[in-house]
Amino acid sequence: QDSNINFAKDVMTNIEFLRDISIESFYYVLFSMEKIQYRKNDYISKAYDYADSMIIICDGVCEVRTRCEGNEFIIEHLGKGSIINHNAFFLEDLIYADI
């Protein structure tokens, strides 16, 4: 659908690394994506896991949490259009919060 493609393109242009890629590369990335639905209280990733995916929130709200001195805190609420793990994914780095 054109609206989904336009949404993905708008979101992906927010990632500096993807901003100037060719249209062919954009479609390669787009069609390599997999749609996954999560339920309330599901974890997308845990702190100190390696990022093996980049996630674009298409609907709903996601909480980013961390732990400090045995207590859990919500750092941020992410909604439609938010991108998760893109830096860690491209750098093959760790994720530093529960998502």
C-alpha positions as CSV (number, residue, x, y, z in Angstrom):
1,Q,0.0,0.0,0.0
2,D,1.2,3.5,-0.9
3,S,0.4,4.9,2.5
4,N,2.5,2.3,4.3
5,I,5.4,2.9,1.9
6,N,5.2,6.6,2.4
7,F,5.0,6.2,6.2
8,A,8.1,3.9,6.1
9,K,10.0,6.3,3.9
10,D,9.2,9.3,6.1
11,V,10.3,7.4,9.2
12,M,13.4,6.0,7.7
13,T,14.6,9.4,6.5
14,N,14.9,10.3,10.2
15,I,17.8,7.9,10.4
16,E,20.9,9.8,9.1
17,F,22.5,6.6,7.8
18,L,19.4,5.9,5.6
19,R,18.6,9.5,4.6
20,D,20.4,9.5,1.3
21,I,20.2,5.8,0.2
22,S,19.1,5.0,-3.3
23,I,15.5,4.2,-4.0
24,E,16.6,0.6,-4.8
25,S,18.3,0.3,-1.4
26,F,15.2,1.8,0.3
27,Y,13.0,-0.8,-1.2
28,Y,15.5,-3.5,-0.4
29,V,15.4,-2.4,3.3
30,L,11.6,-1.9,3.2
31,F,10.8,-5.4,1.8
32,S,13.3,-7.0,4.2
33,M,11.2,-5.9,7.1
34,E,8.9,-8.2,8.9
35,K,5.6,-7.0,10.6
36,I,5.4,-8.2,14.2
37,Q,2.6,-7.5,16.6
38,Y,3.4,-7.4,20.3
39,R,0.9,-7.7,23.2
40,K,0.8,-5.5,26.3
41,N,3.7,-6.2,28.6
42,D,5.7,-8.1,26.0
43,Y,9.4,-7.3,25.9
44,I,10.8,-6.3,22.5
45,S,14.3,-6.5,23.8
46,K,16.1,-6.7,27.1
47,A,19.0,-4.5,28.4
48,Y,22.4,-5.8,27.4
49,D,21.1,-7.9,24.5
50,Y,22.8,-7.3,21.1
51,A,20.5,-5.5,18.7
52,D,19.6,-7.9,15.9
53,S,16.9,-5.7,14.4
54,M,15.7,-2.2,13.9
55,I,12.1,-1.6,14.9
56,I,9.6,1.0,13.6
57,I,6.5,1.5,15.7
58,C,3.5,1.6,13.4
59,D,0.8,1.7,16.0
60,G,0.5,1.8,19.8
61,V,2.9,2.9,22.6
62,C,6.1,1.3,23.8
63,E,7.8,1.9,27.1
64,V,11.5,2.1,27.5
65,R,12.6,1.0,31.0
66,T,15.8,0.8,33.0
67,R,16.9,-0.4,36.4
68,C,18.8,1.6,39.0
69,E,19.6,0.4,42.5
70,G,17.1,-2.4,42.3
71,N,14.2,-0.2,41.1
72,E,12.7,-0.1,37.6
73,F,12.0,3.2,35.9
74,I,10.2,4.2,32.7
75,I,12.6,6.4,30.7
76,E,10.3,7.2,27.8
77,H,7.1,6.4,26.0
78,L,7.5,5.8,22.2
79,G,4.7,6.0,19.8
80,K,3.9,5.7,16.1
81,G,6.8,6.7,13.9
82,S,9.4,6.0,16.7
83,I,12.4,4.0,15.7
84,I,14.0,1.5,18.2
85,N,17.5,0.0,18.1
86,H,18.6,1.7,14.9
87,N,22.0,2.9,16.3
88,A,22.7,-0.3,18.1
89,F,21.6,-2.3,15.1
90,F,23.9,-0.5,12.6
91,L,26.8,-0.5,15.1
92,E,26.2,-4.1,16.3
93,D,26.1,-2.8,19.8
94,L,24.3,-3.6,23.0
95,I,20.9,-2.3,24.0
96,Y,21.1,-0.4,27.3
97,A,17.4,-0.5,28.4
98,D,14.5,-2.9,28.4
99,I,12.1,-2.1,25.6
